[in-house]
Structures are given as structure tokens and as C-alpha cells.
Amino acid sequence: LMDAVGRFVGGGFAKMFVADAFSNRSRMEFLAAPLMVVHGEGDRLIPQAHGRELFDLCPHERKMFVSPTGIGHNDDLLRDRKHLIGPMLQFFPLPDYCFDDFV
């Protein structure tokens, strides 16, 4: 949160007004579950580099980074199945189903 606010008001001001209660960077090393990050390339609120950094910091071997082109922070990920649905079907195991034609 502090990084996002800092982009608009400056890092020094952000530290004065916003507590970094959700420091994702410091917690990533403890992640023991698979990780799928979906971060649109067109996100102007939270830079895509932030999502990529968290992805890179994740120690889990099973992880996926999805970066839909032209998708911003609050855009509809369901308008094209390649943005979210396809990657989800590849990432999450669904026994007894085959989605080769869908993805």
C-alpha cells in the first residue's frame, strides 16, 4: 500500500500518512502454497512491476504470472477467457476434466 501511495505523493509523505500493515514483500518468503498472480499490463494504480516482484520473491516452485495486455486495475478479467479463466484452468488441478479445447 505504501508503494502505491508513494507513487502519487512521494515516498516520504507516504510513510507519514500510511502504515504498511500489509507488507507483502516481507511475507512472501513464508508462502508455502502455490501462487498465481494476475496483474494487468495496463494497471496505472499498482505498477505491474510490483506484481512481478512478489512473484519473483515467492519461493514456491509451483507459480504462474499472468499479465493480460490492456487490462487495468479494475477492468473486467472475464471479458476474455485468456485473461483469467484459461490460466486458472491450467494452474488449478481439476481431476477427470480436460480443457485442452477451451484453453
ChimeraX attribute file (.defattr): number of C-alpha atoms within 10 A of each C-alpha:
attribute: neighborCount
match mode: 1-to-1
recipient: residues
	/A:1	14
	/A:2	20
	/A:3	17
	/A:4	16
	/A:5	17
	/A:6	15
	/A:7	13
	/A:8	11
	/A:9	10
	/A:10	13
	/A:11	14
	/A:12	10
	/A:13	13
	/A:14	19
	/A:15	14
	/A:16	9
	/A:17	10
	/A:18	13
	/A:19	11
	/A:20	12
	/A:21	8
	/A:22	10
	/A:23	12
	/A:24	13
	/A:25	13
	/A:26	10
	/A:27	12
	/A:28	16
	/A:29	13
	/A:30	10
	/A:31	12
	/A:32	11
	/A:33	12
	/A:34	14
	/A:35	18
	/A:36	16
	/A:37	14
	/A:38	20
	/A:39	23
	/A:40	23
	/A:41	17
	/A:42	17
	/A:43	16
	/A:44	13
	/A:45	13
	/A:46	18
	/A:47	18
	/A:48	18
	/A:49	11
	/A:50	15
	/A:51	18
	/A:52	16
	/A:53	11
	/A:54	19
	/A:55	20
	/A:56	13
	/A:57	16
	/A:58	20
	/A:59	17
	/A:60	16
	/A:61	10
	/A:62	11
	/A:63	15
	/A:64	16
	/A:65	16
	/A:66	18
	/A:67	18
	/A:68	17
	/A:69	12
	/A:70	10
	/A:71	17
	/A:72	19
	/A:73	16
	/A:74	10
	/A:75	12
	/A:76	11
	/A:77	17
	/A:78	10
	/A:79	10
	/A:80	11
	/A:81	13
	/A:82	15
	/A:83	20
	/A:84	17
	/A:85	16
	/A:86	15
	/A:87	17
	/A:88	17
	/A:89	16
	/A:90	14
	/A:91	15
	/A:92	10
	/A:93	9
	/A:94	10
	/A:95	6
	/A:96	5
	/A:97	8
	/A:98	11
	/A:99	10
	/A:100	9
	/A:101	5
	/A:102	10
	/A:103	13
